[in-house]
Amino acid sequence: MASNSSGGGSSDRQRIAQQRLSRIAGHLQRPADGSSAIVAAECKAQGSRADVPGEEKTVPRRRQEVMKWNGWGYSDSRFFFNKKGQAEFTGKRYRLSGLIIPGLKDWFEGTFGASLQHKTPATPILNSSAVQPPNLNEAFVEEVKSAGIPFSHDAEDRVFRAHGHCLHEIFALREGKFGRVPDLVVWPNCHNDVVKIVELACKHNVCLIPYGGGTSVSSALECPPEETRSIVSLDTSQMNRILWIDEKNLTAHVEAGIVGQDLERLLNESGYCTGHEPDSMEFSSLGGWVATRASGMKKNIYGNIEDLVVHVRMVTPQGVIEKGCQGPRMSTGPDVHHFIMGSEGTLGVVTEVTMKIRPMPEYQKYGSVVFPNFEQGVACLREVAKERCAPASIRLMDNEQFKFGHALKPQVSSIFTSFLDGLKKFYITKFKGFDPNRLCVATLLFEGDREKVLQHEKQVYDIAAKFGGLAAGEDNGQRGYMLTFVIAYLRDLGMDYYVIGESFETSVPWDRVLDICRNVKARIIRECKDKGVQFSPLSTCRVTQTYDAGACVYFYFAFNYRGLSDPVHVYEQVEHAAREEILANGGSLSHHHGVGKLRKEWMRETVSKVGMGMLKSVKDYVDPNNIFGNRNLL
Amino acid sequence: MASNSSGGGSSDRQRIAQQRLSRIAGHLQRPADGSSAIVAAECKAQGSRADVPGEEKTVPRRRQEVMKWNGWGYSDSRFFFNKKGQAEFTGKRYRLSGLIIPGLKDWFEGTFGASLQHKTPATPILNSSAVQPPNLNEAFVEEVKSAGIPFSHDAEDRVFRAHGHCLHEIFALREGKFGRVPDLVVWPNCHNDVVKIVELACKHNVCLIPYGGGTSVSSALECPPEETRSIVSLDTSQMNRILWIDEKNLTAHVEAGIVGQDLERLLNESGYCTGHEPDSMEFSSLGGWVATRASGMKKNIYGNIEDLVVHVRMVTPQGVIEKGCQGPRMSTGPDVHHFIMGSEGTLGVVTEVTMKIRPMPEYQKYGSVVFPNFEQGVACLREVAKERCAPASIRLMDNEQFKFGHALKPQVSSIFTSFLDGLKKFYITKFKGFDPNRLCVATLLFEGDREKVLQHEKQVYDIAAKFGGLAAGEDNGQRGYMLTFVIAYLRDLGMDYYVIGESFETSVPWDRVLDICRNVKARIIRECKDKGVQFSPLSTCRVTQTYDAGACVYFYFAFNYRGLSDPVHVYEQVEHAAREEILANGGSLSHHHGVGKLRKEWMRETVSKVGMGMLKSVKDYVDPNNIFGNRNLL
């Protein structure tokens, strides 16, 4: 059935292409020799199977060669406390790399009641013999081999793809514990390879779990423990080419395994960008963005994934789904792109995407504004949204996060710079009367035409002034955004010293923002106390995106679990209560992280019983045998 | 089943509301008397059943009292040729009303080879006895009556709702011919009435066809002739209240039967607008916009319907579908709003919508630009799109439409104004060397903050100048937009004199715009010749919306059918060929008119076999007995 459909899909396209070309041919002058055959030749990129020799893939097949097997990001980059008790960040990849962060220790110990004497190191090496032997479907493996598709059932490769980055997943890995892991990993090189793999999976009844960047924080990648069939991790990382850039239409057609940093880097070489910059962009993939309805930092200019996508191809057990044209906007029934976006790996594998691209901005400018309190800051962001003059990015952090950000300041070599810092601090607190325990900071990023940026900047700062906001310089802004990429490494540091934590997010109408921030943070603190947490938790938030009708609010929650027998269970109870609180206060189930398995229980409340039925009916049609069995969403 | 589901839906909401309130109550200070019960009371608007006495509904139940039964729009407004052979427009509703249009006759006769001597008047009165007696489901009617819901099986009411405004539909009516018509018309007053009607329809197995503005041009409203059950037209026009305006979140919660002109008028009273202005806005309804993925003239500022909608309620045979919150943007699986939008009446009835509203613009300014030729005009629009500086509206018409617009100029009373016109013409043609048979015009509308509008205007005219464009004044722009609302009345005039025609549209990537315009217009002319049309047709287009990745192109096609035995059939063949040509050239099946029954045959090519299967699976789940049996889309 699958093979007919896939084959049918391809010959369908061939037939339609041929029809179209013959119609267009009617307009062309016929060549003198009477030959008027126009053939619909298959695109070169389709045919090419060979890896380009010598071309380094950013994401190697054996990811564990560059990335941590039990924590976030690159192996060569991590926080640690040196002999002097100062925090350092290793490696050479980040602006923070090789620098000393003198204030982190005091902040860490003070905030969590932690001590550098109380250590909880991770299991350093993956013990392969602790991993279940693979449950291979031999017939499937044979056919994959014959098809020339690379594969592995090596324990390290399988463990690497058995998880995302939820707390419980990383905690377990650090303990050297493994649940159900994939039995096989396959690396398709192009769309046609994926068609073949899906065909074979249907034929032999194996469970396929697509794997892009592996950055899920919704337990989406967890292998269902009840799955008895062979589980195959379909790793898209080698399917990462930009097939073409269309400068006339400002689009690019890209294979879905490409990761954000590569997509931008490659487009930049031609003077373009997508501008899609989720915090996970170093590792997350285009296919993953489509599957999870990703949002990017600069969505105010470039849009979220649903605004960026012009065309998508997804391979399903029923065949390939794709629209028949690249029109910018259509009314052709319910938009099937929206059946694909958000499907979280339950319906098929996204293989190729046409995305909008933009010329790279001429000019970029960071900024920051200090507000006397969070309420004023939110009111300012609401006004900026109402006037529809938001910069590329504008984020407001609460007082806790301001202090957190302050603690992450690298040691400055210049006496002058720290003198300036001191001056600023004096000015803001003593002279302007801002209470250091109530003030909060908004970070801003403007980009575009230089003149327009400066005009725009003035407009935003004028609005900020109406709400008691004080411009606090580019440095603070730039640092705020730079820290975005290293924050995830901090959790691993925390977990070395009994501190566990997570971020979670929501979207909410404007008039609910303050209540949600206050109530959720208060609820977290109450629940921690109730559940016996010995130390006050970190419970903090920021308004991280603005929209016409509301905002995205991002929470950090972390605590010192020393003295608890089952810290992960306590964590999960508190997180659950926090989500109940969010929903009660009018917030959504998720702005961009998605549902996965972590938030399934609230799906009915979120989309209604009829909505659930619709989603289920699509799943039952597209994938009746649950080949795409990650069991997300429903 | 349906009654359980609907009842279940309502008690679901009650239960969830109660849960949420009790959670929030945890944060409130308890009153001294210890009473802490917070009750989830049903919204007042829900309970209210009575019509407000004396409140005029813009759309009366008996629509034929104000609107034509066999043509477009208001009965009191029509074009006609007076004794002197000058065109006039009757009534008092429009700017054009009561004015003489001296140039129209010559243009009409010249363009179509028509003659005012050759008349084909419409059947003036509806012959009720020519209408089939209603096929009533007596049990259904009884229960509707007991529920207190107004209904009618009067022939006039039924015929009125048996059609949209496709050419073949109006042509038939003018001949006094009727196909299958609804057997009963019902007028729900609110969401709960709709729930009751759908429940009863499922119980008694009647076919429900939702009826909003009746402006469909996709044969969506046509009653399927093979339908043997009783067909009930569910007219939403009396369900048209703004339930609340939320100034904090800039949203309004509105009943879906409201028509565009009322929605804007009522919001304007509070200083707001939605800014959604489809050409049909005098008559089309909010529910219809949602069901067909409508687009509005000023989408560059306000967005299309998918950008405007924050929350939707739709009543289906399985129950009510609606999301659980009003967050501005979410990642909670595939977006179920996109299963509703574009469903074209096949899944249920949209009853209430939360839409974004904006403060009314401070300032509005029209404009126009003359280009030496269409190619330059398109290149200019493409550049404006690339720089992302499009005005609220920018439209480029081809030379034919420019001449058409010119022919619609009302007689000017002022000698000075016609002197100015003459001067402009001289300047443009003789002085600047524009060829009157190649030049074309773009009309523009700016709105917003006055200072910004003037800046914006300068930016756009500067770009236009790079492409040889010459500013041609506000009047031409304003007139272009004003004509938008009277164009539909012109077809009725044409049909009085052997001329039939239609508009159709597409969306297409930028690099295909010129080819599509040229090829489709040429194809129309060729096909007309092939099919024996005796006179050259009008075959004209305009670029009517710009997007990042392409544009919307709108075609007018009309011809003199004198001498043809089956003019509608010839028309349909040419339209079919035009759509094939559009698709072959990379255009979409529709930008905003939708699919209905008219374009079903191309759905598979449009969304692929798997996409069709997804849509069908949703339909089969939501409406297994095809209660919503208009047979659109699939």
Interface residues (C-beta under 8 A of the other chain):
Chain A: S5 G8 G9 D12 I16 Q19 R20 L21 R23 I24 H27 D246 K248 N249 L250 T251 T292 R293 A294 S295 N304 E306 V310 T316 Q318 G319 V320 I321 E322 K323 G324 C325 Q326 G327 P328 R329 M330 S331 T332 G333 P334 D335 V336 H338 F339 I340 M341 G342 S343 E344 K356 K386 T506 S507 V508 P509 W510 D511 N519 A522 Q545 Y547 D548 A549 G550 A551 C552 E580 E581 L583 A584 N585 G586 G587 S588 L589 S590 H591 H592 H593 G594 V595 M603 E605 T606 V607 S608 K609 V610 G611 G613 M614 L615 K616 S617 V618 D620 Y621 V622 L633 L634
Chain B: S5 G8 G9 D12 I16 Q19 R20 L21 R23 I24 H27 D246 K248 N249 L250 T251 T292 R293 A294 S295 N304 E306 V310 T316 Q318 G319 V320 I321 E322 K323 G324 C325 Q326 G327 P328 R329 M330 S331 T332 G333 P334 D335 V336 H338 F339 I340 M341 G342 S343 E344 K356 K386 T506 S507 V508 P509 W510 D511 N519 A522 Y547 D548 A549 G550 A551 C552 E580 E581 L583 A584 N585 G586 G587 S588 L589 S590 H591 H592 H593 G594 V595 M603 E605 T606 V607 S608 K609 V610 G611 G613 M614 L615 K616 S617 V618 D620 Y621 V622 L633
